Each structure stands twice: as C-alpha cells, then as structure tokens.
Amino acid sequence: MTDVVVVSYDAIADHAGGESYETIVARIERLPVSGWHRFVRVVLGTCTFFDAYDAVAIAFVLPVLIGMWHLTPGEIGLLLSSGFVGQFFGSACFGWVGERYGRIFALNLTILIISAFGLACAFAGSYSALVVFRFIQGLGIGGEIPVAATYINEIAKTHRRGRFVLLYQIIYPVGFLAASLGSVWIVPHLGWQWIFVIGALPALLMIVIQRAVPESPRWLARHGRLREADTILTRLEKKIFGSTTPPPLGAVPPSLVAPPAARIAELFQGIYRRRTFCVWVMWFCSSMIGYGLLVWLPSLFTTVYHMSVQDSLRYSVLGNTGGLFVGIVAALVIDRLGRKPVFILSFVLGGLPLFALWALNQPSAMTVMLLAAIASACVAAAQLSLWTYTPEIYPTRMRALGTGAASSWARAGSMIGPPLVGWLLATTHQVDLIFLVFATAGFIGALVVLIFGTETSGKALEEISP
C-alpha cells in the first residue's frame, strides 16, 4: 500500500517554511469548488473559445477566397494546412515554455500571438501573405489550449475532475459554432476580413489574466517555489473559507523526487510509454476526422454540390451544434462511465456514419449533411475528453510538456486531413472515398483506446502519475 502524507492546517499556517509539494497538493484538494474556480474557468474558457474560433475561421472565409483568388485544390489545401502546421509546432513549443517559465507566462504569450496575427490575416493582401500569417497565428493557437487545459486540471479536485474540466472545454465547440454562425451574416455583409478582426479580441483578456489568475500552485511547488504557492493558497483559503476554520488536510500519495524540468525522452519511459502512444494516436485520428470534415464541408457543398456560399455555411452549423450537445453529454457521464468507455463510444459512433456515407456511394447533399454532422459531433466528444485525459496521465513536472506534445499530433491530423481531402478529390474525384478514410481512422482510434488506454476516473493526479 502506498504511504500517504497527512498534515494539519495549523502546522502549515504556523510554519509556511515547512511546506512540501504534497502539502500544497493537499491544500488544493481541500478547496471546495468556489466562485474563484468558476471565474478562472470562465476566463480561460473565453481564451479557448477564441482559440477554437480562430482555428477554423479560415474554413468560413475560404468559399469567398476561392473565387476571389481563383485558388486550385492544392492551394486550398496548403492554405488550410498552414495554420495547422503552425499549431503543430506551437503545441510542443509552448508545452515546453509552460514547464520552464510557468503556465500563465506561456498562456499570455500565446494570446498575444493569436491576436496580433489575427489582425495581420485580416489585412493580408495576397494568398501568400495569408498563408504566412496563418502559420504564425497557428503557433499561438496550438500553444494556448494545452497550457490552459493543464492549468485547469491542476486546480481541479479529484472528485468529478472530468466534469469540471469538460465543462470548461465545452466552450471549444461553442467557438466553432460562433465562427460558423457568425460567418453566415458577417461574410456577406461586412466582408471576410471581419472574421479575423473579431478573432483578435482575446488580447483584452491578457489584462484580466495578469491581474486575477495566479500561477498554478502545483507548478510553483514542483519548481521549489513553495512560499509563492503558499501565498497564493493562503489568499484563496481566506477568500473561500473566510473566518471558518478549514477542514483537516486529506491524504495525498507522495510524489517521486525528480528534477522539475522534464525531458521529452521521459514521455517514452516506464509507464508513460504506452500512455504516450495511446494519446498520440487518439489525438491524430480524432483531429484528422474532425478538422478534415469541419474545414472542407463548406467548400465541398459549394464545389461538389453547387450550393451557394451562404447555404453551405448554414449547413456547416449543424455539425457544430451537434458537437456542443454531445460534449455536454460527455461532461455529464465521463466521471460515471469512465474515460475509456467514453472514448470508445465516441470513436465507434463517429466512424459508423462515415462508413455508411462510403457504402451509400454518391449520397445526396442532405444525407452528407446529416451523417457527417453526427460523425463530427461524436468525434468532437473524443476531442473534448482528450483535454481532460491527456493532462491526467502525466505528472506535474511534465504535464504541460506531455499535453503539448500529444496535442501536436492533433495538429498533425489537422494538417493531413484537409490536404488529404483535396488530394483525393483532385486525383479520384470520389467524395465517398474520403468518408471511408475517415471512418477507418475512427475505428483505429477505438481499438487503440481498448488495448492501451488507462482509466483515470476518480483518482488524484499524483496517484495516476507519480
């Protein structure tokens, strides 16, 4: 049986110098979910909202750009992928920045990049300029969510942590929905540039974060900055408990003594080897399907099914609405059913409609709209749940690094999905073959979870990842 550390509140209050990583964790776990937790979730959720909005904004201006710049399928694929290439490098890079310099520093830096180059995209005067600006903006987009999700996991209590994190992450499909709904009116009335201008608004959040969101006490404690962690928690305890004496500290599994700065090689050592392989495959498959459908469906409706730009944008709203609904359902059941069942169901139920679209051979636009929307919604549940699961399976000293590296494979899937669709259309002219490829990716994701997945529900972060 694993030894535990039990420390009284009085011992901590009277002798802050006696703090340890375990006592800091115990104090975090003792805090009830409060207005402060919800405030942080809203602030970081707003950042994530705009991250999602900016990630897919290009999909909803693309039908206009295709006609304006006379883009070929290859050029369309490159433009779509440029942002995802940036996200690929940004995820891994800012995961490292978050480990080295702190979660809040990394988060503010990503927001600055997203906003500055969102404005640059709005004023891009040529195809090549937009490709470059989308790449640089992608660095920030890719880095924001891994760091934010890491932070949210580190302040969440063990009990119902999955629900707490997913209710924050549910804002992600809301960002997709806002981009798709907003584009229906903004693009025809104000112009495509305003889609990017609106996406630059998160710069205003930097002021709020700097003033009201403290550094993660877990990260501070792991880096030996125990007094800073103690100061933050003392302030929170006074705010939450007031004059009431806090309850005694609970039991916390001891953490391994290890250097605070992790190396990328550690992701492939010991128990983390299987975990890393599993989440990398899950991220790749879910993102290849999700983003492949999301960014290409508006263009497929206009080029293959000859719909108007406005009608194609309206149809795209359906999948994003479904993703929001299924994400809420996942948040309500993920702690009860467990992570693995939710992932397996999401991948299988996402793959089956896509397989049906392939089997139907030349389905109608209405059939594509309905079945692709169901598939997108189910895969979205897996993507959202991965933001809960991935930070759980790594220890504090490499949580942001592991999450960032894993989400890089989400960006890899996002990079491959759109140009793959373009290549298949250009070489085979068979839309149904696209759906077969995506269905296969869904089934592979389910199989990998079944064999390699680790159940984390109801366990403290330090118990899952010592």
N, C-alpha and C positions, 0 to 999 in steps of 0.2 A: 504494500500500500504506500502511496506517495505521501511524504510528510507535508504538513501544511504550516503556514505561519499565521498565528493569531495574535494580534496586537491591540491593546486597548487604546481608545481615543485619547485618554488623558496622557498616556505615555508619549503620543505624537505631539499633542498640543503643548506639553511642558518641555519637550526636548526635540525640537524640529531637526536638530543635527543628527538624531538617531534614525532618520528616515532611511528606507531602503526601497528598492523597486517594488518589492512585494507589498509593503505598506501603502505605497502610492496606489497600486492597483486595487488594494482592498478598500481604500477610501473612494476611488472611482466607482467601484461596485456598490458601495453603501449608499451613494447618492440616489434618491428616487428620481424617476423621470419628472422633470420640472419644466417651468416656463423657460429656463435658460436652455435646456436641451432642445426644446421646440424652436426657440429663437435661432439657435445655431443651425438646426436642421432646415429652417426656412431660408436663412441667409445662404448657406452652402447649396441648398436646393435651387435657389434662384441662379446661382452660378452655373449649376448643372443644367438648368432649363435653357440658358443661353448657349451652353456648350452644345446641347442637342440641336438647338435651333441653327446655330452656325454650321454644325457638321453637315446638315442636309440642305442648307439654304441653296446651294448650287443646283440641286435637283429641280427646284421650282422656278429658277430663272433660266434653266437650260433650254426649255422649249422656245423661249424668245431668242436666246443667243444662237441657237442652231440656225434659225432663219436669218438673223441679223449678220452673222459672221460666216454663214454658209459652211458649217462645220461638217466634216466627214465622221463616220462612226469611230474611226481611230482617234481623231481629235477629241471627240466627245469622251471616249474612254480615258484619254490622257488627262483631260480637264477634271473629270470626276475623281480620278485616282491621285491627282497631285495633292489634294488636301489630305487624303488618307496616307500617302507616303509621309507627309509631314507629321501626321498623327502617330505613325509607326515609330518614328524616331523620338517624337515628343514624349510618348508614353514611357519609354525606357529611360530617357534623359531626365525627365522631371521626377520619375520614381527615385533615381539616384540623388537628385537635388533635395527631394523631400527627406531622404535619410541623412544626408550630410548637413543641410542647413535648416531643416525644420519644415513641418507641414505648411505653416502659414506663409513663410517666405516663398516657398515653391508655388503655393496657390496664388498669391498676389502676382507673381511673375507671369504665370500662365494667363491670368486675366488681362494683364497689360498687353501681352502679345495678341490675344484674341481680339481685343477691342481696336488696337492700333491698325492691325492688318485687315480687320473687317472694314474699316473706313477706306483703307487702300484698295480693297476689292471693289468698293462702290465707285471709286474714281478710276478704275482700270480702263484704259482707252483701247486696249487691244487684247486679243486672245492670249498671246504670250505673256503679257503683264499679269493677266488674271491667273494664269497657271502658276506663276512665281508667287504671287501674293497668297493664293490659296495654300500653297505648300508651307509658307512661313506661318500663316494663321493656323495651319494644321498642327504645328509644333505645340502651340498653346492649347488647342482643343484636345490633343492627345494627352497632354500632361495634366489637365485640370481634374478630370474625373478620378483617375487613380489616387491622386493625393487627397481629394475631398472624401472619397469613399473610405480611404484609410483613416482619416480623421474621425469620420462618423462612427466607424467600427470601434475606434479606441476610446470614445466617450460613452458608448452604449453599454448597458448592463447585459449580463449573460442571459437573464430571463427575457425571452421574446426579442432577442437581439435581431433575429432575422426580420421580424415585423418592423422594428424600429428603423432598420437600415433601408428596407424596401419601401417604406412609406416616404423616406427621403428620396430614394432613387426613382420613385414613380413619377417624379417631375420630368424625368428624361423623355418618356413618350409624349408628355404634355408639350415639351419643346418641339418635338416632331409635328404634333398636331397644330401647334401655333404657326409653325412655318408653312404647313400645307394649307391651313385655313386662311392665314393672312395673305398668302400669295394669290388666292383666288380674287381678292379685291385690290391688293397693293400693286401687283404686277400690271394689270390693265389700266389702273387709274393713276398711279404715282410713278410707275416705271420700275424696272428690275433693280436699279441701284438702291432703292429704299429698303429692299430686303436685307442688304448688307449693312446699311446705316443703322437700322434697328438692332441688328446683331452686335453692334459696338457698344450698346448701353451698359454691359456689365462693368465697364471701367468705374462707374459710380459706386459699385459695391466694394471697391478696394478701401474706401474710407471707412465703411462700416466694419469690414473685417479687421482692419488695423486697430480700430478702437474698441471693438466689442467681442472679438473672438480670440481667446488666448491660445498660446501654443499648446499642443497636446501634452498633458502631464505624463502620459506613458512615454512619449518620445523624450521629454526632458529627463525623466528618471533613468531611462536606459542610457542616456549620454552623461550620466553622473551629475546632472543639474538638479539635484534633489531639492535644494532650497527654493528654486524657482517653481518647481512642481508643487511644493508645499504651500507657497504663497498663493498660487492660483486656486488650489483646492480649499485652502482656508477661506479665501474670499467667497468661493462658491458655497461652502458649508454654511457660512454666516448668512448668505442670501437665501439659501434653501431651507435651512433648519431654524434660522432666526435665533431666538433665545432658548429654544428647545435643545436639550442635550442629545446629540446624535447617538444612534444605537451603536453597540459594540461592533468592531470590525469582524468580518467573516473570515472564513478560511480561504487561502489563496495558494495554489500549487507553487512551489519555489521555481524560479527560472534558472536556467543554466547560466553559469558565469561565462560570458563570451564578450569579445570586443563589440562596442556599439556599432561600428561600421561593418556591414556585411559585404561579402564579395559575391559577384554574380555566380561564381562556381558553386557556392553553397546551396543554390537552388536545385542542384543536381546531386546533392549528397544526402545520405541517410534516408529518413522518412520523406524528405521533400522531393526526392527524385520522381516517385510515382505521382505525387500531387502536382508537380510542375508539368509533367507530361499531360496529365488529365486536363488541367485548366487551359493549357495552351491549345489543345485540340478542341475543347469546348468553345473557347473564345473564337478560334478560327472558323469553325463550322457555323456557329450561330451568326457571326458577323458577315460571313460570305453570303449567307441566305438573306439575312435581314437587310443589309445595305444594298446587296445586289438587286433585291426587289424594290426597295424604297427609292433608290435614286434612278432606276431605269423605268419603272412603271409609267410615270408621266410621259416619258419620251416614247415608250412602246405604244401607248394609247394614241399618240399623235402620228407616229411614223408607220406603224403596222395596221392600226385600226382606224386611222384617218379621222380622229376626233379633233375638235377644236382645242386650243391651248387651255381655255377656261374649263371645258368639260373634263379634260384629262386631269387637271388639278383638283377638281371636285371629287373625282373617283378616287384619287390618291388619299383623300381624307379618311376614307372608310377603314383602311388598314391601320392608320394611326389611332383612330378612335378605338378600334378593337384591341390594339396593344395596350392602351390605357386601362381598359376594362379588365383584361386578362392579368395585367400587372397588379391591379388591386386585389384580384382573387388570389394571386400568388402570395401577396403580402399577408393575407389573412390565414393562409394554410401552411406557409413554409415552416413555421416552428412546430406545428402539429404533425404534418405529414413527414417532415424531414427534407433536407436538401436534395438527396439523391432521387426520391420519387418525383419531386417537382421537376428536376432536370430531365429525367427520362420521359415523363409525360409531355413536357414542352417540346422536346426534340421529335418524339414519335408523332404527336398530333400536328406538329409543324410540317413533318415530311409527308404525311399521308395525302393532304390536299394537293401538294405539288406533284406527287406521284400520279394522282388522279388527272391532273392537267396534262401530264405527258401521255397517259393512257388514252385520254379522250381524242388526242390528235386534232389540231386546229380548232380549239374551243372558241366559243364566241367571246366578245369583249366583256359581256356581262358575267359569263362563267369565270373568266380570268379574274375579273374584279373581285368576285365573291370568294373564290377559293384562295387566291393569292392573299386576300385580306385576312382570312382565317389562319393561313400559314404564317403570315407576318406577325399576327397577334400572338400566336403560340410561341414562336421563336423569340419574340420580344420578352416573354416571361422568363426564358432562359437567360437572355442577356441581362435583364434587370437583376435576376437572382445571383448571377455571377459576381455582381458588385458587392453582394453580401458575402458570398462564399470565398472568393479569392483572398481578401484580406484576412479571413479567419484562419486559413491554412498555413500562414507564415507567422513567425514571432515578431515582436515589436521592432527588433533591430534590423529586420529586413522586410517588414510588411509593405512599405511603400515601394521598395525595390521589386519585390516579388509581384505585387499588384501591377506595377508599371510594366514590368517585363511581360507578364501574362496578357495585359491589355494591348501590348504591341502586336500580339497575334490576332487580336480583334481588328487592329488596323491593317494587318496583312490580309486578313479575309476581306476587309473593306476595299483594299487595293486590288485584289484579284477579282472580286465579284463583278464590279462594273465593266472593266475591260474584257472579262471573260464573256459577258453578255454581248458586248459589242463585237468581239471576235466571232462568236457563234453565229450571230446574225449576219455578219459580213461574209462568212465562209459557207454556212449551211442554209441560211435563210429559213431555219426551222425554230420557231419560238418554243415549240413543245420540248425540244432537246434541252433548252435552258432549265425548264422545270424538273427534268429528270436529274440533271446535275445537282441542283439544289436539294431535291428530295434525298438523294444519296448522302449528301453532307449531313442532313438531319438524322438519318439512321445511323451513320457513323458516330455522331455525337452521342446518341443514346447508348450505343454499345460501349463506348469508352467510359461513360459515367458508370454503367453497370459493372464493369470489370475493375476500374481503377479509382472510382470515386470514394471519398472519405466522408462519413457522416459527422456533422459538426453541431447539430441542433442540441441546445440545452447544455453546452459545455463552455466554460470560461476560455477566453483566448489563450491564456497561459497553459491550460490543460490540453488544448488541441495542439498547440505549437510551443513546446518548452524552449 
